């Protein structure tokens, strides 16, 4: 097992696996019939450029296909070994990776949080969309404060993103990750923009955080409905929000 782990950390192997994963995601995109919701998604997003794309961890693999080839975009990617594979795949898909992540309960400097925040701010200032998972590290579908802090400092809106396929493989992981499969139906759903004022205090940041959480739940529920899947399971410890933004009944 250690031999395989060491082999997987070799740069040449990682490059090959990352590019292979990108090719697989392109295959899924080509072989699924996708719908946009709302239908005027790109006209709406044009008015928000550049925006911050919010995703749920484990549901983010197909999110790069919201981006059009002409749209400059960057994405936050962890510094882990898995993150290296993701970074290579993103490059192959035309998205610039920014390395770093949060570190709940640990020194954020160890995981590159502060430099990554500065890099994301520069990307937005330069006109790139920035995509990142909104979850608190290792707590699935619980939005953290990092994404709303980025919105407050940059002045750019947050847009919740869900890209779902009817045929998918779901894994037994902390984030219940799902990977799309070929030859089905797909939905690309975007939410209403969430703006965070520069003068937002702690209460306003918390309200924005809850709003992002609710909108991410809403767009995923909508995407599931469009492809004929049952609603997403509630995250541990809380209910999925309903379309109104209120917690759904169990």
N, C-alpha and C positions, 0 to 999 in steps of 0.2 A: 504493500500500500504506500509506503514511504517513497519507493522508487517511482511509482506513478505520480505521486504528488510532486516530487522533485522534477520529473519530466515535464509536468504541466506548468512549471514555473519558468521553463526555458523560453527566452524571448521568441525564438523561431516557432516553437510549438504554440505559444500564445497568439502570435500573429496569424498562424494558420487556422487555429480554432476560432479566433475572433472574426476573421473574414468568412469562414464557413458559416458561422452563426448569422452574419449579415446576409449572406446568400440565402440562407433558409428563410429569414424574415421577408426577403423580397419575394420568395416563392409563395409564402402565405399571403402576401399582399396581392400578388398577381392572380391567385387562384380562388380568392374569395370575392363575392359581389358586395362591395361596400356602399353604404348610404351615408350621407352627411346629415347631421342634425345639430342645429337648424340648417335648412337647405342653403341659406345665404351665409354660411359660416365664414367663408373667406372675405366676403364683403364686410362683414362685421369685424373681423380680425384686422383688416386693413386699417380701420379707424383707430385701432389700439396699438399699432406697432411703435416700438417693440413691446412685447408683453412677457409676463412670467408664466410659463406653463406649469401647472400643478398636476402631479400624478400620484396615485397610490403605489407604494412599493409592491413589486410582484405583479402588478397589472400594467406595467410601463413598457413592456418589450415592443409592442406595436406602435407606441406613441410617436416614434419618429416619422411615421407616415402621415401625420397631420401636416407636417412641413412640406411645402412645395419646393421644387428644386431651386427656385429663385430666392427663397427665404433664407437669409443667414441665421444660423442658430447655434447655440452652445448648450451643453448639458452638464450638470454636476454629476461626477462619478467618483465613487469612493476610491481610496488608495489601496484597497485589498487586492488579492490575486484575482478574485472574481471581477473586481472593478477594472482590472487591466484588460480582461477579455471584453468587457462591455465598452471600454474606451476604444479598443481596436474596431469593434463592430460599428460603433457610432461614427468613427472616422470614415469607414467604408460606406456609410449611409449619408455622408455629407454633413455631419454634425460635429462641431468642435468640442472635445471633452475638456472640462475643467475639473481637476483632481482635488478631492477633499470631501469632508463630510462632517456632520455633527458628532458629538461624543457625549452622550447622556451620562452624567455622573463622573466624567473623566476630564482631564485637561484637554480642551478643544485644540490646543496647539499641536497635540500629538497626532491629530487626524487632519490637520490642515484647514480647519474651519475658517480662521481669520483671513489667510491668504485667498482661500476660495471665495469668501464673501467679497473681497476687494476685486477679484477677477470677474465675478458675476456683475458687479457694479460697472466695471469698465466695459464689459460686453454689452450691457444694456445701453450705456452711454454711447457706445459705438454703433448702435442700431441692430444688434443681434437679439433675437428672442432667446430667453434662457429657460430651460426646462429642468425641473428637479422634483424628486419625490418629496411629498410634504410630511410624511410620517415622522414621528419621534423615532430615533434609531432603536430598532428591535421591538417597537410597539406598533403593530400593524394598524393602519387606518385611524390613528390618533394624530391629528395634525399638530406639529410643533410650532414654535415661535419663529424659527429661522426664516421661513418663506415670507411671513408678514413683516419681519424686520427688513428683509431685502426690498419688499414693496415700499415700505416707509422711507428707506434711505434713497431709493432710486426714483420714486415718484411714478413707477410703472404699475399698471394693473395686473392682478392675478387672474388667470383664466384656467378653470378646472378642465381637464382633458381625460376622456375615456375612449379607448380604442379596443373593441371587443369582437371576437369571432365566435360563431355558433359552435364550431368544433374546436375543442381545446383540451389540453392536458393540464390538470391541476395537481400541484405537488404538496406533499406534507411538509411544509416549511413554516417558519414563524410568520411569514407574510401571506401564506396560502397562495403562492405564486401560480400564475396560469400562463401557459404558452399556447398561442394559437396554432391550429393545424390547417393544412390546405383543404380546398374544395368545400367551402361552406359559404356562409353569409357573414358580413361584417358591418359594424357601425362605428363611425367616428363622431363623437358627441363632444361639444364644447359648452361650457357654462357661461353664465353672466359675469361680466368683469367685476372684480372686487378691488376697490381703491382704498389705500391706507394713507391717510393724511400725514404729512411730515411732522405735524405737531401732535400726533396720536400719543396719548398717555397709556399707562398700563391697562386701564379698563378698555380703551379703544382697541389696543392691540389684541386683547383677549376676545373682544367681539369679532374682530377680523379673523382671528384664528378659528373661532367656532363657525363663522360664515364660510371659510374655505373648506372646512371639514364637511359641513352640510352640503355644499355645492359639489364636492367630489362624490359624496354618497349619491346625490341626485343624478349626476351625469352617468355614473356607473349603472344605477338602476334603470335609467332610460336606455342606455346602450344594451343592457341585458334584454329588456323588453323588445327592442327593435329586432334582435336576432332570435327571439323565441326562447331565451334562457330564463330560468327562475330568478327572482331577485337575489342579489348577493347576500351571503350570510352575514349577520351582524358581526362586527369585530368583537373580540373578547372584552367583556366589561361594559359594552355600550351597544345601543341599537343603531341600525342604519337609519339615517334621516329620511323622511318622506319627501315628496316633491315640494311640500310647503316649507321644508326646512326644519319641521318639528320631528322629534324622534318618532319613528314608526312604531305602531303597536306590535308587540311580540306575537 
